Amino acid sequence: MPVKLFPLNGVPDDEAEEVRNLLESQNIEFRETSAGNWGINSAAIWLQDDSRLDDAHSLIAAYQRERQSRARAEYEQLCQEGRQRTLADVFREHPLRFFSYIAVIVTILYFSIKPFLDIGK
């Protein structure tokens, strides 16, 4: 019976491809389901043979630890070089979009909090 091994919702394409390649390199049979046309299904990698579940979990766990350390090292290198993107960079690149987002956030907060402020009146 197929077992859900690795959910793909919100996973970057490169990570999903690396997980597929990792499973294929270890000869672990799997199937993949997509989120469907409307994105409401569970996109995932499913293990065909649940007898290899522990092997697959340990492979993916080791891969994710390695990916995390790689991403952390890349982030630290960008920070040391002064190339890490900051909020000021976002503002400088798209000031109109930045203020539009701020206006939307303030409007949503206002309408969310206003009924509670009017309770005591």
C-alpha positions as CSV (number, residue, x, y, z in Angstrom):
1,M,0.0,0.0,0.0
2,P,1.4,3.4,-0.9
3,V,2.7,5.6,1.9
4,K,3.0,9.4,1.7
5,L,6.7,10.0,2.0
6,F,7.4,13.7,1.1
7,P,4.8,16.4,0.7
8,L,5.5,18.7,-2.2
9,N,3.2,21.6,-1.4
10,G,5.3,24.7,-1.0
11,V,8.6,22.8,-1.9
12,P,10.9,24.6,-4.3
13,D,11.3,22.8,-7.7
14,D,15.0,22.2,-7.1
15,E,14.5,20.5,-3.8
16,A,11.8,18.3,-5.2
17,E,14.0,17.3,-8.1
18,E,16.9,16.5,-5.7
19,V,14.6,14.3,-3.6
20,R,13.5,12.5,-6.7
21,N,17.1,11.9,-7.8
22,L,18.1,10.8,-4.4
23,L,15.3,8.2,-4.3
24,E,16.1,7.0,-7.8
25,S,19.8,6.7,-7.0
26,Q,18.9,4.3,-4.1
27,N,16.5,2.3,-6.3
28,I,13.5,3.2,-4.1
29,E,10.3,3.1,-6.1
30,F,7.9,6.0,-5.7
31,R,5.0,7.7,-7.3
32,E,4.3,11.4,-7.5
33,T,0.9,13.1,-7.3
34,S,0.3,16.7,-8.3
35,A,-1.8,19.3,-6.6
36,G,-4.3,19.1,-9.6
37,N,-5.7,21.9,-11.7
38,W,-7.0,23.9,-8.8
39,G,-4.2,23.1,-6.4
40,I,-6.5,21.4,-3.8
41,N,-5.0,17.9,-3.9
42,S,-2.1,16.8,-1.9
43,A,1.0,17.0,-4.1
44,A,3.4,14.5,-2.7
45,I,5.9,11.7,-3.3
46,W,4.5,8.4,-2.3
47,L,6.5,5.3,-1.5
48,Q,5.3,2.2,-3.4
49,D,6.9,-0.4,-1.0
50,D,6.4,0.5,2.7
51,S,9.2,-2.0,3.6
52,R,11.7,0.7,2.5
53,L,10.0,3.4,4.5
54,D,12.7,3.7,7.1
55,D,15.5,3.8,4.5
56,A,13.7,6.5,2.6
57,H,13.0,8.6,5.7
58,S,16.6,8.4,6.8
59,L,17.8,9.4,3.3
60,I,15.5,12.4,3.1
61,A,16.4,13.5,6.7
62,A,20.1,13.4,5.9
63,Y,19.4,15.3,2.6
64,Q,17.4,18.0,4.4
65,R,20.1,18.4,7.1
66,E,22.7,18.8,4.3
67,R,20.5,21.2,2.4
68,Q,19.9,23.3,5.5
69,S,23.6,23.6,6.3
70,R,24.3,24.5,2.6
71,A,21.6,27.3,2.7
72,R,22.8,28.6,6.1
73,A,26.4,28.8,4.8
74,E,25.2,30.6,1.6
75,Y,23.2,33.0,3.7
76,E,26.2,33.7,6.0
77,Q,28.5,34.2,3.0
78,L,26.0,36.7,1.5
79,C,25.8,38.6,4.9
80,Q,29.6,38.7,5.1
81,E,29.9,40.1,1.6
82,G,27.1,42.6,2.3
83,R,25.0,41.2,-0.6
84,Q,22.1,39.8,1.5
85,R,18.9,41.5,0.5
86,T,17.4,43.8,3.2
87,L,14.2,45.6,3.7
88,A,15.9,48.8,2.5
89,D,16.8,47.0,-0.7
90,V,13.2,46.1,-1.3
91,F,12.1,49.7,-0.7
92,R,14.8,51.0,-3.1
93,E,13.9,48.5,-5.8
94,H,10.1,49.1,-5.7
95,P,9.0,52.0,-3.5
96,L,5.5,52.2,-4.9
97,R,4.9,48.5,-4.4
98,F,6.3,48.8,-0.9
99,F,4.0,51.6,0.1
100,S,1.0,49.8,-1.5
101,Y,1.7,46.7,0.6
102,I,2.0,48.8,3.7
103,A,-1.3,50.5,2.9
104,V,-3.1,47.2,2.4
105,I,-1.7,45.8,5.6
106,V,-2.7,48.9,7.6
107,T,-6.2,48.8,6.0
108,I,-6.7,45.1,6.9
109,L,-5.5,45.7,10.4
110,Y,-7.8,48.7,10.8
111,F,-10.9,46.8,9.7
112,S,-9.9,43.8,11.8
113,I,-9.4,45.8,15.0
114,K,-12.1,48.5,14.6
115,P,-15.1,46.3,15.8
116,F,-13.3,45.6,19.0
117,L,-12.5,49.3,19.6
118,D,-16.2,50.1,19.1
119,I,-17.4,47.6,21.7
120,G,-17.1,50.1,24.6
121,K,-19.0,52.9,22.9
